[in-house]
Amino acid sequence: MPRPGGGLRMTVSADAAPQRRRRGSVPAMRSVLVALVVALASVLRSRASLHIEVLALRHQLAVLQRAGRRPLLKPADRVLWGWLSRTWSGWQNALVFVKPRTVISWQRKRFRDHWTRLSRAGSPGRPPIPTARWTGQQVVEAFPWDTAARFLLRDRDGVYGADFRRRVRSMGIEEVIIAARSPWQSPYVERMIGSVRRECLDNVVVLSERHLRRILEDYFTHYHRWRCHQSLEMDCPEPRAVQPPEAGQVVEIREAGGLYRHYERLAA
């Protein structure tokens, strides 16, 4: 308060010091709570997860001790981390010497190398190459009982040979051939093939034709029943019913070995 005979006089409340102490104690309490939560989470973690984390850290330490400043990875090291990325959800948090996308690139390279070996002429297990006769039979099976379309839009691939064209002509289908090196003239097919590659085949290692068929069946089931489509106002081709909270607890369901996930309400 200002006084006539002097300057300003400050009056400090008796509760100001405790308030400052209380404000200073908030960060301390927050750090204590964070430490308790971390300790509780570490107690609840499974022993298997702890053993895998110890294995991952020890392996990286051994690689660094073996190679010095710049780690030199061997094929066995890449196989180990490829396996960890498929079986352990916390592998990215324990990864130190390389980035997570590097491990994914290792898996894709193994995929390319695997099919390159199978595709060599004379090698056993080479994937069968479709013929014009086989492609024509697929068209017949796709349009049974006189339900064939009027037009067939296709590219200039050599698989559409004389047998294929004869089958299509006998079914009363008119062929529309796109220009050379112009896949944009067949937008629906290219869009679908791109989705299958980006969302499915680029993320798995196919071991056989049977394995490939099973993966694609799982993908198309997910595509039609659970994948959101912007053209359908974020719904699926097979519409989903709205599940009210009374239907049960939200449960995560994995598909295709964990490649896709969807969530449903299931009764306990």
C-alpha positions, 0 to 999 in steps of 0.5 A: 500500500502507498504511504505518505511518508515513503515508497511502496510497502509490499504485504506478503500473505502468510499462505504464499509460501505454502502455495509456492511449495505446493506448486513445486511439489507437482512435478515431483509427484508426477515423476513419482507416479510415472516411475510407479507406472513404469515399475508396474508395467515391467512387473506385468510383462511376460517372462518370454517378452523379457527374454526376447528383449534381452536376446535382441539387446545382446545380439546388437551388442555382439554385432557392435563389438564384432564390427567396431564403429560401423556394424557389419551385418551377416545373413544370419543377423538379418534372418534373426531380426526378420524373425523378431519383427514377425513374432515380437511386437516390441522389436522396434523399441529395442532396435538400435543399430539399424532403422525399422524400415531397413528390416522390412527391406530385408524381408522384401529382398528375401522375397524377390530372391526366393522367387528369382531362384524359383523362376530360373529355367530348369529349376525345380519348383518353378511357378507355372506360366499361364497359357492362352488356353488356361486364360480362356478357360478362366473366362468361361468359368467367370461367366457361366449360364449365359451371363457374359459381358458385352465387352472385355477390356484388356491389354496386349499381353501375350497370354491372350493368344489365339485360344483365348480370342476364340473362346471370347468370340464364341461367347459373344464378347467384343474385345477392346484392346488398350494402347501399348504401354498405357495401363491408365486406360484400364484404371479399375484393374490397375487400381485393384492390382496396386491395392493387392501389391501395396496392402498385401504382397509387398508385406509377406514372403510367399512360400508356395502357390498354396500359401499365396492362394490362402493369403489372397483369400484372407486379403479379399475377405478383409477387403470386402468385409472390413476395409474402409472405402472412401467411395462407399462413405468409409463403409465396406462392399458388404455393409456392416451393422452398427454395433451398440455398446450393449453388444459387448466389449471391443475385441481386436481380431487379427487376420492373415497372420496379423497383417490386418486387424479389425475390431468387433464388439463381442459378448463376454 
